[in-house]
Amino acid sequence: MTVRVPAPGNAPGGTGLYTGILARTKGMPMRTMKRAAFALTLGALAGVLAGCDGEAPWVAATTPTPTTSVEPTYGSGAGESAPATETPEPVVNDLETGSAKRQLDAGAVVADVTYWSDLALDQWTAAAAKPLSLSLSTTITPDDGQGVYLQRASITVVPDGGEALPVQEDTSTEPHGYLVLSPYSYSQTFTIGAVPDGTRSVTLQVRYEFLVQTTPTSDEYAKQTATDSLTVAIAG
């Protein structure tokens, strides 16, 4: 902003700033007059500046302009978390301790069964022939001396995510079945054949069919059935 100070004779009405200065300094020594004139000029300039609106030009020119910083992003998926990788659930293995013991109810009959395999579990591969052995003995309540017989034992192998293999069964050649009332017992080994590649486990569905003598001397028998299920891991 430029401030103009009128020169002598240019002020309206024949008066001006310098006229006023001369009037006030008349009779003063020359040096004193110069100082007074300079002081009055500065005062007039300050008054003019005070009448201006807004900040002084040099203040406005040096005021910094706010800036906004933007964090860089990389790729179209920036800010999005990567999808979690699914971890396969651990496979249950009922034979991991070497054997499995079960107690099954079939009416008044209680069957104690033990399962095991003579093949190491790390060799239970999809293509291998996998033997499963079992031993069974029963008790009955009340025990009046009647007989308990195993008429049939069967096993169905179901690969995980696949179709069941053909049923394997052992049917007694005795008229009423195998005597399995303790202290007698029944033992058998079933062979589980090849299963599809990629199979992680097999479920073994076992079924036992008993004939129970109604009285110690009777020729009549009641049929009772017990079922069981095992899961065994397939080595990859």
ROPAMAR-904746 format. One record per atom (N, C-alpha, C): x, y, z; residue in three letters. Coordinates in steps of 0.001 Angstrom, whole numbers, plus 500000, padded with zeros to 6 digits. Last residue first. Example, Ala and Ser with C-alpha at 12.3 -4.5 7.8 and 13.67 -1.06 7.14 Angstrom:
512850497750507080SER;513670498940507140SER;512900500030507870SER;513190494310507800ALA;512300495500507800ALA;513200496700507800ALA;
END
This chain:
499279410446505184GLY;499442411091503893GLY;500841410938503343GLY;497356407931506767ALA;498655408607506653ALA;498796409186505249ALA;494188408418508071ILE;494929407842506951ILE;496229408644506783ILE;492792407719511290ALA;493447408616510337ALA;494167407836509256ALA;489643406431512121VAL;491076406167512055VAL;491682407060510972VAL;486936406133514219THR;487562406960513202THR;489065406734513270THR;484225403874514803LEU;485605404284515032LEU;486057405190513891LEU;481242402869516358SER;481866403635515285SER;483263404065515712SER;478700400323516869ASP;479835401124517311ASP;480420401853516103ASP;475764398656518131THR;476547399283517058THR;477662400139517670THR;473951395672518836ALA;474775396785519315ALA;475587397336518143ALA;470926393878519307THR;471915394456518396THR;472648395619519077THR;469341390750519989GLN;469761392074520449GLN;470881392568519527GLN;466737388368519953LYS;467812389023519208LYS;468065390423519760LYS;466185385534521979ALA;465854386941521673ALA;467049387573520972ALA;465091382174521641TYR;466165383161521712TYR;465624384551521363TYR;464258378933522891GLU;463850380216522328GLU;464938381258522610GLU;464652376688524241ASP;465084376674522848ASP;464682377966522133ASP;465795376874527648SER;464847377165526575SER;465493377029525210SER;467297376647529888THR;466939375392529220THR;466037375603528013THR;467765379263530777PRO;468889378342530588PRO;468553377071529824PRO;465757381415528646THR;465999380724529926THR;467128379731529699THR;466372382746526257THR;465396383326527179THR;465500382712528577THR;469521383528524927GLN;468625382460525359GLN;467671383010526415GLN;470074385829522444VAL;470107385614523897VAL;469060384562524249VAL;472151386677519834LEU;470991385873520196LEU;471132385528521674LEU;473312389775518374PHE;473370388717519386PHE;472046387947519440PHE;475282391473516164GLU;473942390911516329GLU;474039389687517249GLU;476995394483515707TYR;477010393164516352TYR;475566392709516573TYR;478801396596513543ARG;477485396136514000ARG;477606394713514538ARG;480643399551512918VAL;480635398139513306VAL;479269397778513889VAL;482135401663510750GLN;480839401424511387GLN;480685399926511637GLN;484769403659510649LEU;484470402236510654LEU;483180402017511446LEU;485869406211508600THR;484974405882509705THR;484582404418509573THR;489087407458507819VAL;487984406552507508VAL;487163406342508777VAL;490808410366506561SER;490397409445507624SER;489292408542507103SER;491637411581504245ARG;492347411929505477ARG;491987410996506633ARG;492210410857500881THR;491394410560502055THR;492201410832503321THR;493905411114498789GLY;493483412341499438GLY;492590412116500640GLY;492621408418496875ASP;493743409300497209ASP;493209410601497795ASP;490139406193498286PRO;490572407213497304PRO;491768408025497806PRO;491428403089499676VAL;490458404190499674VAL;490980405269498720VAL;491825399563499817ALA;492248400879499327ALA;491090401867499360ALA;490401397830502716GLY;491112397945501443GLY;491468399377501088GLY;490741396459505773ILE;490225397657505109ILE;491056397878503856ILE;489893393389507064THR;490893394124506285THR;490231395264505532THR;489319392222510360PHE;488776392692509091PHE;489867393501508382PHE;489535389588512572THR;490297390652511913THR;489648390950510568THR;488253388570515792GLN;488208388579514335GLN;489077389736513826GLN;486951386772518576SER;488018387587517979SER;487947387474516464SER;485014386370521495TYR;485055386299520038TYR;486164387225519547TYR;484827384348524480SER;484995385601523734SER;485055385310522238SER;483864383257527775TYR;484107383026526359TYR;484161384376525621TYR;483221383518530498PRO;484603383837530074PRO;484898383569528590PRO;480995385778528874SER;482235385615529635SER;482164384344530493SER;479438384716525951LEU;479224385063527360LEU;480502384758528130LEU;479570383928523363VAL;480429385063523748VAL;480184385512525192VAL;479350381484520989LEU;479139381735522405LEU;480115382824522859LEU;478163382276517798TYR;479342382029518630TYR;479010382367520085TYR;475000380766516829GLY;476042381768516804GLY;477215381361517685GLY;473202378770516560HIS;472749379972517265HIS;473798381093517276HIS;474574376934514815PRO;473122377138514736PRO;472654378445515384PRO;477566378283513316GLU;476897377530514376GLU;475401377835514354GLU;478648380020511645THR;478183378779511014THR;477517377867512047THR;478144383539511786SER;478445382260512436SER;477884381091511646SER;479552385837509583THR;478321385211510059THR;478637383819510594THR;481071388761509186ASP;481400387397509628ASP;480135386823510252ASP;481459391156506533GLU;480759390560507669GLU;481273389156507952GLU;481711394304504976GLN;482371393031505304GLN;481668392449506528GLN;480211396233502422VAL;480160395740503802VAL;480925394424503910VAL;482114398310500199PRO;481224397166500440PRO;481337396649501881PRO;482513401741501342LEU;483000400537500665LEU;482037399390500950LEU;480723404800500852ALA;481061403641501671ALA;481551402484500801ALA;482211407643499247GLU;481150406658499389GLU;481645405451500177GLU;483682410539500936GLY;483511409562499859GLY;482370408601500140GLY;484303412154503079GLY;483943412806501826GLY;483723411849500676GLY;486287409661504427ASP;485755411007504606ASP;485517411654503247ASP;485103406327503751PRO;486143407365503655PRO;485533408749503842PRO;483766403897505638VAL;483308405105504954VAL;484460406110504926VAL;483156400491505897VAL;484207401503505852VAL;483711402691505028VAL;481451398411508065THR;481321399233506871THR;482361400343506951THR;481244395127509343ILE;481921396422509365ILE;481747397110508021ILE;479666392722511536SER;479901393337510225SER;480555394701510410SER;478823389616512912ALA;479570390872513099ALA;479871391424511716ALA;476257387494514176ARG;476910388150513036ARG;477644389404513508ARG;475700386179516584GLN;475262385587515329GLN;475992386183514133GLN;476922385395519584LEU;477114386382518518LEU;476769385715517201LEU;474964384589522443TYR;475685384173521248TYR;475794385342520258TYR;474579383604525735VAL;474596384771524845VAL;475506384417523673VAL;472455381494527810GLY;473582381724526914GLY;473431383004526088GLY;471603381679531322GLN;471240381607529905GLN;472457381954529048GLN;472135382016533969GLY;472721380848533344GLY;472360380698531882GLY;471141384343534801ASP;470468383154535324ASP;471009381868534712ASP;472002387388535415ASP;472659386203534859ASP;472072384969535532ASP;469793390059534560PRO;470404389132535523PRO;470996387917534817PRO;472618390761532586THR;471997391020533877THR;470481390920533723THR;475596389515531103ILE;474156389726531042ILE;473617389896532451ILE;478543390197529097THR;477908389817530363THR;476417390090530206THR;480937389250526534THR;479712389861527050THR;479391389387528466THR;483665390213524392SER;483120389318525409SER;481922390015526052SER;485845390506521601LEU;484572390831522246LEU;484187389772523255LEU;488289392110519659SER;488008391032520599SER;486798391441521424SER;489619392864516411LEU;488734393147517539LEU;488561391890518384LEU;491689394528513988SER;491352393367514813SER;490443393792515953SER;492166395561510799LEU;491549395983512062LEU;491120394730512812LEU;494692396197508367PRO;493961395241509215PRO;493402395899510473PRO;494724397530505279LYS;494827397963506672LYS;494028397019507572LYS;496576397780502453ALA;495591396904503093ALA;495773397074504603ALA;497144401102501056ALA;497530399903501806ALA;496319399085502236ALA;496401403498499883ALA;496483402318499028ALA;496726401023499798ALA;496425405366501992ALA;495205405164501213ALA;495237403859500434ALA;498128403954504887THR;498018404838503729THR;496757404506502943THR;499146403280507590TRP;497746403245507165TRP;497567404267506033TRP;501584403591508597GLN;501512402827507350GLN;500063402623506891GLN;501313404790510971ASP;501929405610509929ASP;501997404880508597ASP;500306402709512519LEU;499373403696512000LEU;499987404598510936LEU;501382399392511792ALA;501664400708512372ALA;500793401769511709ALA;499205396699512074LEU;499934397548511156LEU;500139398913511807LEU;497576395488513834ASP;498959395015513823ASP;499818395809512842ASP;495266397359515742SER;495787397006514421SER;497228396556514556SER;492231397045517750TRP;493643397377517543TRP;494045397002516118TRP;489619397152520186TYR;490049397246518788TYR;491541397573518754TYR;487486395404522363THR;488794396034522202THR;489172395981520723THR;484417395499524136VAL;485118395306522868VAL;486450396048522897VAL;481918394122525971ASP;483205394806526120ASP;484054394480524893ASP;478458394395526063ALA;479597393857525317ALA;480821394729525560ALA;475748393428527909VAL;476797394443527830VAL;478007393805527175VAL;472276392759527625VAL;473648392343527328VAL;474565393568527299VAL;469733393591527762ALA;470314393117529020ALA;471775392724528851ALA;470315395734525087GLY;469307395192526002GLY;469937394829527341GLY;473292396253524690ALA;472329395625523783ALA;471262394936524641ALA;475943398564524941ASP;474729397986525524ASP;473836397427524427ASP;479504398438525031LEU;478275398621524264LEU;477110397916524943LEU;482475399926525564GLN;481467399121526256GLN;480120399437525623GLN;485774399823524119ARG;484403400312524156ARG;483527399356524966ARG;489086400832523541LYS;488178399949524277LYS;486806400608524366LYS;491683400762521197ALA;490503401477521683ALA;489580400473522359ALA;495251401181520718SER;494020400385520807SER;492894401277521312SER;497193403087520190GLY;497482401684519870GLY;496263400794519907GLY;496468405661520448THR;497211405091521581THR;497556403617521354THR;495016406097518117GLU;496298406774518267GLU;497116406249519448GLU;492583405146517323LEU;493624404143517585LEU;494981404782517851LEU;490990407254516719ASP;490627406463517898ASP;491658405397518236ASP;491739410303515750ASN;492228408939515517ASN;491987408126516773ASN;490678413180514022VAL;490521412322515193VAL;490994410914514841VAL;492745415558512529VAL;491924414363512331VAL;491884413551513626VAL;492481419123512896PRO;493181417861513144PRO;492228416680513036PRO;491404421142510149GLU;491191420656511505GLU;491940419339511696GLU;493544423226508226PRO;492732422012508336PRO;492604421570509793PRO;493178426655508211THR;494020425576508715THR;493163424330508861THR;492899429121505755GLU;492231428103506559GLU;493214427006506936GLU;494157432319505992THR;494368430989505421THR;493747429940506340THR;492280435303505568ALA;492934434331506448ALA;493050432980505746ALA;493029437821503168PRO;492145436770503682PRO;492925435746504490PRO;494567440872504279ALA;494608439680503430ALA;493702438601504010ALA;492743443906504727SER;493557442817505267SER;493478441606504347SER;493046446923502965GLU;492274445716503216GLU;493199444607503701GLU;494789448934502335GLY;493901449141503470GLY;493061447932503801GLY;494790448240498877ALA;495422448918499999ALA;494391449156501088ALA;494184446855496565GLY;493647446337497823GLY;494240447008499030GLY;495516447953494471SER;494083448170494534SER;493499447715495852SER;498653449517495439GLY;497829448418494972GLY;496357448703495175GLY;499259451630498090TYR;499898450790497067TYR;498967449652496706TYR;499056455021499028THR;498526453658499046THR;499119452897497895THR;500405457627501055PRO;500354456873499790PRO;499779455487500002PRO;498541460017502841GLU;499369458818502915GLU;499285458048501608GLU;498717463405502330VAL;497966462191502002VAL;498904461006502032VAL;498548466458504121SER;499365465369503577SER;498505464130503387SER;497617469720503505THR;497142468409503942THR;497984467333503288THR;498586472931504722THR;498634471881503705THR;498179470568504311THR;497943476430505185PRO;497885475036505678PRO;497891474053504524PRO;500297478887504324THR;499036478270503926THR;499014476823504406THR;501764481299506514PRO;501831480033505764PRO;500452479480505459PRO;502139484752505980THR;501331483741506693THR;501329482441505910THR;503420486725504546THR;504284485736505213THR;503504484679505974THR;501516488357503528ALA;502406487688502574ALA;503233486606503229ALA;500295489419505723ALA;499556488462504903ALA;500469487683503992ALA;502362491117506538VAL;501896490025507420VAL;501196488960506603VAL;502669492917504440TRP;503801492011504714TRP;503446490869505662TRP;500195494261504499PRO;500557493382503369PRO;501670492431503700PRO;498394494018507602ALA;499385494670506750ALA;499844493722505664ALA;494971492994507583GLU;496347492908508028GLU;497254493652507067GLU;492051495147507570GLY;492817493928507304GLY;494224494020507811GLY;491727498640506591ASP;491172497370507065ASP;492115496226506746ASP;493293501636507699CYS;493164500591506674CYS;492618499315507291CYS;493818503454509688GLY;492498503478509068GLY;492289502425508025GLY;496454503158510313ALA;495468502643511266ALA;494089502606510667ALA;497696504546508239LEU;497748503075508251LEU;496714502492509183LEU;497188507177509051VAL;496654506673507777VAL;496613505154507763VAL;498616507289511432GLY;497166507460511433GLY;496530506947510172GLY;501215506953510534ALA;500630505905511396ALA;499129506014511430ALA;501524509367509136LEU;501587508097508413LEU;500966506965509216LEU;501423511229511230ALA;500394511238510192ALA;500345509934509427ALA;503764510486512600GLY;502453510374513241GLY;501341510355512239GLY;505722511095510711LEU;505527509702511118LEU;504174509505511783LEU;505398513894510667THR;505167513104509447THR;504925511630509776THR;506149514639513215LEU;504768514848512806LEU;504429514038511564LEU;508865513968513111ALA;507982513278514053ALA;506534513436513643ALA;509801515756511179PHE;509906514307510935PHE;508965513519511837PHE;509330518209512424ALA;508641517898511168ALA;508663516408510883ALA;511072517990514584ALA;509635518082514820ALA;508853517712513564ALA;513530517905513284ARG;513088516757514093ARG;511584516769514317ARG;513542520414512068LYS;513597519187511240LYS;513110517969512014LYS;513501522108514292MET;512395522137513353MET;512381520876512497MET;515980521625515405THR;514764521241516150THR;513577521188515226THR;517584522728513456ARG;517682521294513775ARG;516439520816514500ARG;516699525481513475MET;516572524649512272MET;516622523165512597MET;514741526522516360PRO;516000526366515621PRO;515831525390514486PRO;511484527957515953MET;512381526955516506MET;513678526972515744MET;509724529663514698GLY;510514530202515785GLY;511466529224516414GLY;507399527235513883LYS;507886528591513641LYS;508607529093514880LYS;506252524803514001THR;507679524872514258THR;508256526262514064THR;503621525011513335ARG;503930524521514662ARG;505397524708514996ARG;503734525892510713ALA;503087526729511724ALA;503496526303513107ALA;504964523831509453LEU;505669525096509548LEU;505070525978510616LEU;502942521923509642ILE;504227521666510288ILE;504975522977510481ILE;500937523035508118GLY;500713522812509556GLY;502017522625510278GLY;502239522949505697THR;501824524234506242THR;501624524123507726THR;502505520236505287TYR;503697521024505542TYR;503348522385506094TYR;499818519544504870LEU;500559518987505999LEU;501767519842506323LEU;498001522525503937GLY;498494521156503780GLY;499271520754504993GLY;495971524916502216THR;496626524440503432THR;497060523017503218THR;494502525692500062GLY;495759526398500256GLY;496454526000501519GLY;492308524148499641GLY;492134525359500438GLY;493411526085500698GLY;494059521065499622PRO;492860521843499314PRO;492766523055500220PRO;497579521013499017ALA;496444520656499870ALA;495264521529499514ALA;499674521992497593ASN;498796521053496899ASN;497586520676497722ASN;501232523577499222GLY;500509524243498131GLY;499587523320497402GLY;503549521043499948PRO;503032522398500241PRO;502394523001499011PRO;502265517740499137ALA;503339518746499221ALA;502739520105499514ALA;500676515070500859PRO;500595516250499973PRO;501754517196500217PRO;501798511807500749VAL;501731512978501656VAL;501724514228500779VAL;500503508630500141ARG;500969509907499561ARG;500767511021500570ARG;501289505373500550VAL;500658506537501218VAL;501280507799500628VAL;500601502227499183THR;501399503461499067THR;500625504608499689THR;500859498822500000MET;500000500000500000MET;500891501222500000MET;
END
